[in-house]
Amino acid sequence: MDPEPHAHKLRNGFFAHAGVAEEEKQGSIRRTRLGLLVLNFVPSWFSVNMGTGIISLLLYTLPHTFTGLQDIAMGFYVLNLLLFVIFVGLSIARYTMHPWLVYRMLRNPTISMFLGTIPMALCTIINGTVLIAGPRFGSWVATLVFTLWWIDVALTVASSFAIPLLMFHIHELALETMTAVWLLPIVPCVVASASGGVVATILTPSWAIGVILVSYMLWGVGMGLALILLTLYFHRLAVHNLPTAEVIVSAFLPLGPLGQGAYAIMQLAKVGKEVFPATDFAGERIAASDVFVVSVVIALMMWGLGLWWLVHGISCVTIRFLSHGMHFNMGFWGFIFPLGVFTAATMALAEDIPSVILSWLAVVFVIALVCMWFGVVYGTAVNAWNGKLFVAPCLNTGPSKPQRLNLIHSAPCQSTISAIV
């Protein structure tokens, strides 16, 4: 007998059944509201951590501050930490109670992409621990974040290598339905590299040098693949028009690798000025300063390209909103983190060039981000309560590639309408 349950949906503010599991037919298991929440909890919820975490970091490092701002940033950091623990617990419960969902989730061409949000969410906590918690709790924080960063690297490597392989071999994809969500498995490499630059600031040179070198390698993987995908995405937009209103928010996602990549290369070069001479890296003690100058120039070029994608994203969302309207989904968190890391790059450039104009532009971005965060949190709370956000597409069956079932043996699974959930 196949124990695999049927799909479940949530509606009218309560959890209700869309199908009846085999166990329920026998009356052996009675599903609860919490049980259905666990069943329908998908990785895209970690985008909440990404958005909340980047807000905490921006508020803490804002160049123009006021009394109490760092305490507010600390509050966002604690909230992000609590949410991450809850989400990890729900995820563990989901795949422990329903191990067959691992196969269905991996086969789903939409949900599997969001596995990349997990290491990116962890990076916001690592960076927050270094910048916000570190000064308050002493030197043991260095050992903690050093360990967490290597765990994050392992998750990042798994995402950036495994998910593209599934895209190549398992998922049913087409250029005309491509969205910038394809970037999600790749961007963790860039985010981890930026986080490595932050972590290295509180490590001894002997520890920091390894973190910096691995971060540069991750930056190369992430930015190289991201630029390839952005080229493909530009072609898709030119040939097949804008994405649908359900996924148009993904037009902001290109800001992620460009903004975080610009910040990462500056941060790594900045910490490298201290670490490379201390370790006699490549036998050149004076080259680190030259690398820093070149890195700032490269970052400025990446920031300019990101600005183009920002204008493009705003234009695309405006066009779709005026023509079709927009209904809230978890993809709305895609407004926060991409613009957040672009703002972090703006702040870093403002400090390193230096530029007063960029520093005040960063303030404008932060104010807009905080306003958007509250708006998206409200939409998330309302739609989570009425159950609209707790419908896992990987519980639905659909067409697959029969000739490619040797890698993963499970029931067919395909995304519902190409909304970001």
Buried (B, 14 or more C-beta within 10 A) or exposed (E): EEEBBBBBBBEEEEBEBEEEBBBBEEEEBEBEEEBBBBBBBBBBBBBBBBBBBBBBBBBBBBBEEEEEEBEBBBEBBBBBBEBBEEBBEBBEBBBEEBEBBBBBBBBBBBBBBBBBBBBBBBBBBBBBBBBBBBEEEEEEBBEBBBEBBBEBBEBBBBBBEBBBEBBEEBBBEEEEBBBBBBBBBBBBBBBBBBBBBBBBBBBEBEBBBBBBBBBBEBBEBBBEBBBEBBEEBEEBBEEEEBBBBBBBBBBBBBBBBBBBBBBBBBBBBBBBBBBBBBBEBEEEEEBBBEBBEEBBEBBBEBBEBBBEBBEBBEEBBEBBEEEEEBEBBBBBBBBBBBBBBBBBBBBBBBBBBEBEEBBBBBBEBBEEBBEBBEBBBEBBEEBBEBBBBBBBBBBBEBEBEEEBEEEBEBEBBBBBEBBBB
